[in-house]
Structures are given as C-alpha cells and as structure tokens.
Amino acid sequence: MPPILVIARLTVQESSRRRLLLALLVLTLVVVGFSAWGFNKITTVTNSQGQTLPSDQVAIVTSQLLIVVVFMFSGVLALSAAVVAGPLISGEVESGLLLSMLARPVRRSEIVIGKWLGLAILVGIYAAGAGLLELGAVEWATGYLPPHPIDLILYVAAEGLVLLSLGMLLSTRLSGITAGVIALVAWLIAWIAGVVGDIGTGLQNPALQNVGVVSHLLLPSDGLWRGAIFAMEPDTLIASMRALGTFGRANPFAAIDPPPIEFLMWVVIWFAGMLALSVWSFRTREI
C-alpha cells in the first residue's frame, strides 16, 4: 500500500478514537431528533381562517428553518475541522512522533497529503451522514425535500474541507490551539465579509461588493455556503427573490443563483494551492 494511503488510514483510525467524534455523533442525533419535532409543528400551523398552511407555504417556511439548522451544522463542522486540523502536524512535531516517522523512507509531502486525505474522508462521512439524517427527518416531518439534496451535502462538505485545509497549513508552523483558533476566526470573518458584500449588492455599492468578492477568493467557505443555501430553497422562493432585484440578493440567508462555474473552478485551484503551501511549509520547517 502506498505510504499516503497508509498515513490516511492511520489518521482515520486515530481520529476515530477521539471523544470528539463520539460527542459529535451524539449531539447530531439529538439535534436531528429535536429538529424533526420542530419541523413537524409547521404542518399544524393554521391561518386566520383556521386552516392549515398550503403545501407551497409549508415548503417556504421549512426551507428557511432548514437553512438555519444547516448553518448550525456547517458551523459545527467548521469548528470540528479547525480543532482537529490545528494540532495535526504541530502536535506530532512537539511530541516527537514525526521524528520516528521521518526516520523511515517517508517523504514529508506524503505525511501532509496522507493526513489531509484521512481527515477529508472523516469530514465527508460526517457531512453525508448528518445531512442525510437531517433531510430524512425534515421530509418525514413536513414532506419537503430540498430540490438539490446532493449538491447541499457536497457544498457543506467542501466548506468543512476549506477549514481543514487552512487549519493544516497553519499547523505546519503554529501550535495546535493557535492554528485552530485562527482558522475558526477566519471562517467567521469570511462569513461576515460575505454579509457585507450582500449589503453592498443591495445598496449598489461597488466597494462593499468587492469585500465579499475578495473574501470568497481568499477563503471560499462563504461562497460554498451560498451554494448550500441555493440547494435548499424551493423554486417559488427563488422566483420571488429574483423579482425583488438587488434587494433580493442582499439577504445573507438567501441565494437566488448557484455559485458560478468560475468560482467552483477557483475552489479546486484553492485546495491544490493550500495543499502545496502546506507541503512546502512543512518541508522548510526544522524539526
């Protein structure tokens, strides 16, 4: 087996033994259960005539609440990815474990790529598992299923990979806690910058719009989150938001267009660049 795959397998095994994953699993099941109960209450809401809401209104209300719930999941995934990736390299350097690994015919690039691959697998598994559970609970409770469920899971998983990649790059130079905190703060700043860009769109202010554009290029997590929002919205809501023009684009919890293909291509380049920077940084570090 190639060294990269061996390191990836060991990373998965080591991470799986941490209590963090068990806590995430338990909390996810609790949140899915409570959200299913809450979504079910939507179908019992009545209008002024005492009638239950029609299916199209149920879909709109459900989609908006689902966006909030998924935002929480994406935040948990981002936090977990940053916390796990922070000590990924620095922790083993400080413990001396990497010295024994590098004494064998293993390249530093293989260590970096193998560890990234192992944690990327865990991020993908969690995103897919939590996403399918939540969407299944929502469909059971309200009968609503987002129009693009697979895209939704892929966008949320990619957002987690962004934090994983940034955290691992910082881990090649900084301590685990410092790297994790910086990665998480960067995620929050990117989201706030995206909101500022949306406000600039509503006000037709190019300077504020450019804040969002630059943030999407530097850290594409918010751009991927907008793709997840678009995947959850029904067509009727998207049509009504488009009718509002620039004001419809200014809502930070709404997206009337999917991410452009140019942005998705940039995300791929960004991942490759971050991985290359991580390899270069670790190669030039003295141990």
Secondary structure, DSSP 8 states (H G I E B T S, - for coil): --HHHHHHHHHHHHHHTSHHHHHHHHHHHHHHHHHHHHHHHHTT-B-TTS-B--HHHHHHHHHHHHHHHHHHHHHHHHHHHHHHHTTTTHHHHHHTHHHHHHTSS--HHHHHHHHHHHHHHHHHHHHHHHHHHHHHHHHHHHS---S-HHHHHHHHHHHHHHHHHHHHHHHTTS-HHHHHHHHHHHHHHHHHHHHHHHHHHHHT-HHHHHHHHHHHHH-THHHHHHHHHHHHS-HHHHHHHHHTTHHHHT-TT--SS---HHHHHHHHHHHHHHHHHHHHHHHTS--
